[in-house]
Amino acid sequence: MLISLLITLSIAYFIFMYRMRKGWEITTGSIHKTDTQVQPESTKIALIIACRNEEGNLERLFDSIQRQNYPTENLEIVFVDDFSTDNSPELISAKIPLSKFKINLIELSKIMAEEGYTKHNKKIALSRGIESSSGELIICTDADVWMGENWLATIAKKYEETKADFITGPVLFPASKSLWTQFLEYDQINNIAFTAGSIGIGHASMSNGANMAFTRSAWTNAGGYNGIEDKPSGDDMMLMHRIQKMPNSNIAFNENNQSIVWTDCPSDFSAFIHQRVRWFSKVFQYEDSSVTIGLGLGYLYHFGIILALFLSFFNSQYLFFLIMPKILIDSWFILSPLNYYNRGDLVLKIPLFSLLSSFYIAGIGSIALFFPYRWKGQKR
């Protein structure tokens, strides 16, 4: 009975991964992954960056922004400081007169004190920034990232080619030699492949707030973050799901490798657990119930894989009918994305990482179900 149930889950897993792989191929297969002919475009962009206690990362971000190949007259940048307790506002203020682009700084602590309103989080910060800007295409990123010089141009190019309402792009960790951080790099590319795959099959389910863009009209028509401002996280996927529900909406994935946003791996195991618990904890907050159901079934499958791994010591059927198929399915799915993002060096480690992913998904999923998280001082 148990093995039949687990085999059923494995079949469902294969069907899901097959669809994701086909979606990935639709999204990335017909276009060159690096367009060296990217030129500055005419789209007016509002770049919104919410930050809290990021003084150690702002210098790197500013360097990336100043190197952007984009017309100064078509770009406005809005930093929204979300009640930082370090010197982030002062550092931003000092950079404003040195920038070739127009930069505005909004300090929530000051304007909300004047308004007698004390509640704050990233969604509120982004909303304030968007309301204060005027660009046709709104691009959001985080303060602890960096990107190449054509990042903005590739997003504008993608928008002008597709007229998409919402565009999400890849966020990657830099290559390393540590086995642990290589697993994190593998997992991140896996997430990107799922993102692109779900968009490719016409049912976008994932995105990343460090590399997302949307039109001002889509933001307005979808209602922005109205009604979900109190949730401290989920600024990316919740907004994308709302826009996707709009009639004739168009969601796109930016396949160009010049659109990559880079960020550091979680600093240690504790930071990784905290980050993933935050991600998993949003599952019951999504307005798209199909995503919640899909993630729930995925959790059950990975929990079943751990059970099968244990039972395989007593019955080899679990090894041959469940464990080995998972490794083969994962290898088939991830091989193309790893090569696409120039991480073919991780291929030989796929079997190990495939099994590790089941442990962390089942484990962190269980933690997220029963324990609240804190994100930059804000409790779920």
RAHU-V726194 format. One record per residue. N is the residue number from 0. RES is the residue in one letter. OMEGA is omega in whole degrees, -180 to 180 (* if undefined). BURIAL is + if it has 24 or more other C-alpha atoms within 12 Angstrom, else -. D_CENTER is the distance of its C-alpha to the mean C-alpha in Angstrom with 2 decimals. Layout:
N|RES|OMEGA|BURIAL|D_CENTER ; N|RES|OMEGA|BURIAL|D_CENTER
This chain:
0|M|-178|-|38.25 ; 1|L|-178|-|35.30 ; 2|I|177|+|34.86 ; 3|S|179|-|35.04 ; 4|L|-179|-|32.24 ; 5|L|177|+|30.02 ; 6|I|176|+|30.95 ; 7|T|177|-|30.02 ; 8|L|180|+|26.53 ; 9|S|178|+|26.37 ; 10|I|178|-|27.48 ; 11|A|179|-|24.85 ; 12|Y|179|+|22.21 ; 13|F|180|+|23.69 ; 14|I|179|-|23.69 ; 15|F|-178|+|20.01 ; 16|M|177|+|19.15 ; 17|Y|179|+|21.66 ; 18|R|179|+|20.04 ; 19|M|179|+|16.57 ; 20|R|178|+|18.44 ; 21|K|177|+|20.34 ; 22|G|176|+|17.35 ; 23|W|-180|+|15.92 ; 24|E|177|+|19.42 ; 25|I|-175|-|19.68 ; 26|T|-171|+|16.58 ; 27|T|-169|+|17.45 ; 28|G|-172|-|21.04 ; 29|S|-175|-|23.15 ; 30|I|177|-|21.85 ; 31|H|-173|-|22.30 ; 32|K|178|+|19.11 ; 33|T|179|-|20.44 ; 34|D|-177|-|22.40 ; 35|T|-178|-|24.69 ; 36|Q|180|-|26.32 ; 37|V|179|+|23.62 ; 38|Q|176|-|25.70 ; 39|P|-175|+|25.13 ; 40|E|-175|+|24.92 ; 41|S|-179|-|26.52 ; 42|T|177|+|23.68 ; 43|K|-173|+|23.72 ; 44|I|169|+|20.38 ; 45|A|180|+|19.48 ; 46|L|-176|+|16.92 ; 47|I|-179|+|15.94 ; 48|I|175|+|14.98 ; 49|A|-178|+|15.31 ; 50|C|176|+|16.49 ; 51|R|179|+|18.43 ; 52|N|-179|+|20.47 ; 53|E|-176|+|18.93 ; 54|E|-180|+|22.30 ; 55|G|-176|-|21.72 ; 56|N|-172|+|18.77 ; 57|L|-179|+|19.99 ; 58|E|179|-|22.48 ; 59|R|180|-|20.05 ; 60|L|180|+|17.81 ; 61|F|178|+|21.06 ; 62|D|179|-|22.27 ; 63|S|-178|+|19.27 ; 64|I|-177|+|19.77 ; 65|Q|180|+|23.51 ; 66|R|-177|-|23.28 ; 67|Q|176|+|21.51 ; 68|N|-180|+|23.78 ; 69|Y|-178|+|23.85 ; 70|P|-178|+|26.92 ; 71|T|-178|+|27.37 ; 72|E|-178|-|28.86 ; 73|N|-179|+|25.78 ; 74|L|170|+|23.22 ; 75|E|-177|+|23.12 ; 76|I|179|+|20.91 ; 77|V|171|+|20.63 ; 78|F|176|+|19.82 ; 79|V|180|+|19.88 ; 80|D|-174|+|21.01 ; 81|D|175|+|20.22 ; 82|F|177|+|23.43 ; 83|S|175|+|23.10 ; 84|T|176|-|25.93 ; 85|D|-176|-|25.90 ; 86|N|-179|-|26.86 ; 87|S|-179|+|23.65 ; 88|P|-179|+|25.47 ; 89|E|179|-|28.42 ; 90|L|178|+|26.51 ; 91|I|-180|+|24.78 ; 92|S|-179|+|28.20 ; 93|A|-178|-|29.82 ; 94|K|-174|+|27.50 ; 95|I|-179|-|27.99 ; 96|P|-179|-|31.48 ; 97|L|-174|-|30.49 ; 98|S|174|-|27.72 ; 99|K|178|-|28.55 ; 100|F|176|+|26.11 ; 101|K|-179|+|26.72 ; 102|I|173|+|24.86 ; 103|N|177|+|25.25 ; 104|L|174|+|24.62 ; 105|I|178|+|24.44 ; 106|E|-176|+|25.29 ; 107|L|-177|+|24.60 ; 108|S|-179|+|27.18 ; 109|K|-175|-|29.88 ; 110|I|180|-|29.33 ; 111|M|175|-|28.68 ; 112|A|178|-|31.76 ; 113|E|-178|-|33.75 ; 114|E|-178|-|32.57 ; 115|G|-177|-|33.17 ; 116|Y|-173|-|29.62 ; 117|T|-178|-|27.97 ; 118|K|-179|-|24.86 ; 119|H|172|+|21.63 ; 120|N|-174|+|17.89 ; 121|K|-180|+|14.76 ; 122|K|179|+|15.16 ; 123|I|179|+|18.77 ; 124|A|179|+|18.14 ; 125|L|180|+|15.93 ; 126|S|178|+|18.58 ; 127|R|180|+|21.33 ; 128|G|180|+|19.92 ; 129|I|-180|+|19.52 ; 130|E|-177|-|23.00 ; 131|S|-176|-|24.51 ; 132|S|-178|+|23.34 ; 133|S|-177|+|24.72 ; 134|G|180|+|22.65 ; 135|E|-179|+|22.29 ; 136|L|-179|+|18.69 ; 137|I|179|+|16.34 ; 138|I|-180|+|13.54 ; 139|C|173|+|11.37 ; 140|T|180|+|10.13 ; 141|D|-177|+|10.77 ; 142|A|-178|+|14.17 ; 143|D|-176|+|13.59 ; 144|V|170|+|12.42 ; 145|W|-175|+|14.57 ; 146|M|179|+|14.78 ; 147|G|-171|+|17.67 ; 148|E|-179|+|20.36 ; 149|N|-177|+|19.49 ; 150|W|-179|+|15.88 ; 151|L|-178|+|17.04 ; 152|A|180|+|19.71 ; 153|T|177|+|17.59 ; 154|I|178|+|15.48 ; 155|A|179|+|18.88 ; 156|K|178|+|20.36 ; 157|K|180|+|17.86 ; 158|Y|-178|+|18.55 ; 159|E|178|-|22.26 ; 160|E|-172|-|22.36 ; 161|T|-172|-|20.61 ; 162|K|-179|+|21.03 ; 163|A|175|+|17.75 ; 164|D|-178|+|17.06 ; 165|F|179|+|13.26 ; 166|I|174|+|11.48 ; 167|T|-177|+|7.93 ; 168|G|-176|+|7.92 ; 169|P|172|+|7.36 ; 170|V|-173|+|6.54 ; 171|L|171|+|9.48 ; 172|F|176|+|12.04 ; 173|P|-178|+|15.59 ; 174|A|179|+|18.12 ; 175|S|-179|-|20.39 ; 176|K|179|-|23.44 ; 177|S|-180|-|22.89 ; 178|L|-179|-|22.54 ; 179|W|-179|+|20.23 ; 180|T|174|+|17.74 ; 181|Q|175|+|18.13 ; 182|F|178|+|17.10 ; 183|L|177|+|13.86 ; 184|E|177|+|13.40 ; 185|Y|-178|+|14.42 ; 186|D|180|+|12.07 ; 187|Q|178|+|8.98 ; 188|I|175|+|10.64 ; 189|N|178|+|11.40 ; 190|N|179|+|7.95 ; 191|I|179|+|7.61 ; 192|A|176|+|11.12 ; 193|F|179|+|10.62 ; 194|T|-180|+|8.24 ; 195|A|-179|+|11.02 ; 196|G|-179|+|13.67 ; 197|S|176|+|13.19 ; 198|I|-179|+|13.30 ; 199|G|180|+|16.24 ; 200|I|174|+|18.20 ; 201|G|177|+|17.82 ; 202|H|-177|+|15.92 ; 203|A|-178|+|12.24 ; 204|S|-176|+|10.66 ; 205|M|173|+|6.88 ; 206|S|-179|+|4.35 ; 207|N|-177|+|1.98 ; 208|G|178|+|5.39 ; 209|A|-179|+|6.39 ; 210|N|180|+|7.04 ; 211|M|180|+|8.23 ; 212|A|178|+|11.93 ; 213|F|-179|+|14.44 ; 214|T|179|+|18.20 ; 215|R|179|+|20.29 ; 216|S|178|-|22.19 ; 217|A|177|+|19.25 ; 218|W|-178|+|18.26 ; 219|T|-176|-|21.93 ; 220|N|180|-|22.69 ; 221|A|179|+|19.84 ; 222|G|179|-|21.04 ; 223|G|179|+|18.11 ; 224|Y|-179|+|17.44 ; 225|N|179|-|21.09 ; 226|G|179|-|21.81 ; 227|I|-178|+|18.54 ; 228|E|-175|+|18.84 ; 229|D|179|-|20.12 ; 230|K|-172|+|16.97 ; 231|P|-179|+|15.52 ; 232|S|178|+|11.84 ; 233|G|-179|+|9.86 ; 234|D|-177|+|10.07 ; 235|D|-173|+|7.25 ; 236|M|-180|+|8.15 ; 237|M|178|+|11.70 ; 238|L|180|+|12.34 ; 239|M|179|+|11.24 ; 240|H|178|+|13.48 ; 241|R|-180|+|16.19 ; 242|I|-180|+|16.26 ; 243|Q|-180|+|16.35 ; 244|K|-180|+|19.42 ; 245|M|179|-|21.25 ; 246|P|177|-|24.09 ; 247|N|179|-|23.51 ; 248|S|-178|+|19.89 ; 249|N|178|+|18.13 ; 250|I|-176|+|14.43 ; 251|A|173|+|13.68 ; 252|F|-180|+|11.50 ; 253|N|-174|+|12.52 ; 254|E|-177|+|14.13 ; 255|N|-178|+|15.93 ; 256|N|175|+|15.41 ; 257|Q|177|+|16.46 ; 258|S|-177|+|13.25 ; 259|I|169|+|11.41 ; 260|V|-178|+|10.13 ; 261|W|176|+|11.43 ; 262|T|-179|+|11.22 ; 263|D|172|+|13.63 ; 264|C|171|+|13.51 ; 265|P|-170|+|14.25 ; 266|S|179|-|17.88 ; 267|D|-177|-|19.54 ; 268|F|180|-|19.53 ; 269|S|179|-|19.78 ; 270|A|178|-|16.70 ; 271|F|180|-|14.74 ; 272|I|-179|+|16.36 ; 273|H|-180|+|15.74 ; 274|Q|-177|+|11.96 ; 275|R|175|+|11.85 ; 276|V|178|+|14.53 ; 277|R|179|+|12.64 ; 278|W|-177|+|9.80 ; 279|F|-175|+|12.75 ; 280|S|-179|+|14.88 ; 281|K|-169|+|13.17 ; 282|V|-178|+|14.45 ; 283|F|-180|+|17.72 ; 284|Q|-177|+|16.50 ; 285|Y|177|+|15.03 ; 286|E|177|+|17.59 ; 287|D|-175|+|17.02 ; 288|S|-179|-|19.18 ; 289|S|177|-|18.62 ; 290|V|179|+|15.06 ; 291|T|179|+|16.71 ; 292|I|180|-|19.53 ; 293|G|178|-|17.56 ; 294|L|178|+|15.66 ; 295|G|178|+|19.12 ; 296|L|177|+|20.82 ; 297|G|177|+|18.39 ; 298|Y|179|+|19.21 ; 299|L|-180|+|22.89 ; 300|Y|-178|+|22.77 ; 301|H|174|+|21.43 ; 302|F|178|+|23.91 ; 303|G|178|+|26.52 ; 304|I|178|+|25.80 ; 305|I|178|+|26.55 ; 306|L|180|+|29.67 ; 307|A|179|+|30.69 ; 308|L|178|+|30.33 ; 309|F|-177|-|32.72 ; 310|L|-179|-|35.08 ; 311|S|176|-|35.27 ; 312|F|-179|-|37.59 ; 313|F|-178|-|40.04 ; 314|N|-174|-|39.44 ; 315|S|178|-|38.28 ; 316|Q|180|-|37.28 ; 317|Y|180|+|34.00 ; 318|L|-173|+|33.29 ; 319|F|-177|-|34.23 ; 320|F|-176|+|32.93 ; 321|L|-174|+|29.59 ; 322|I|-179|+|28.49 ; 323|M|177|+|29.41 ; 324|P|179|+|27.98 ; 325|K|180|+|24.54 ; 326|I|-180|+|24.66 ; 327|L|179|+|25.91 ; 328|I|-180|+|23.35 ; 329|D|180|+|20.41 ; 330|S|179|+|22.21 ; 331|W|-177|+|22.78 ; 332|F|-168|+|19.19 ; 333|I|-175|+|17.50 ; 334|L|-179|+|20.34 ; 335|S|178|+|19.44 ; 336|P|178|+|15.75 ; 337|L|179|+|17.14 ; 338|N|180|-|19.84 ; 339|Y|-179|+|17.74 ; 340|Y|173|+|15.87 ; 341|N|177|-|19.24 ; 342|R|176|+|18.86 ; 343|G|178|-|21.91 ; 344|D|-179|-|23.21 ; 345|L|-172|+|21.14 ; 346|V|-177|+|22.83 ; 347|L|-178|-|25.72 ; 348|K|-179|+|23.57 ; 349|I|-180|+|21.84 ; 350|P|179|+|24.48 ; 351|L|-178|+|23.98 ; 352|F|178|+|20.19 ; 353|S|180|+|20.47 ; 354|L|178|+|22.68 ; 355|L|-178|+|20.84 ; 356|S|178|+|17.70 ; 357|S|179|+|20.03 ; 358|F|-176|+|21.35 ; 359|Y|179|+|18.19 ; 360|I|180|+|16.72 ; 361|A|-178|+|20.17 ; 362|G|-178|+|20.82 ; 363|I|175|+|17.75 ; 364|G|179|+|17.86 ; 365|S|179|-|21.46 ; 366|I|-177|-|20.87 ; 367|A|-179|+|18.33 ; 368|L|-169|-|20.99 ; 369|F|-177|-|23.73 ; 370|F|177|-|22.64 ; 371|P|178|-|21.04 ; 372|Y|172|+|18.57 ; 373|R|179|-|18.82 ; 374|W|-177|-|16.13 ; 375|K|175|-|17.89 ; 376|G|-177|-|21.03 ; 377|Q|-176|-|19.87 ; 378|K|178|-|20.68 ; 379|R|*|+|19.09
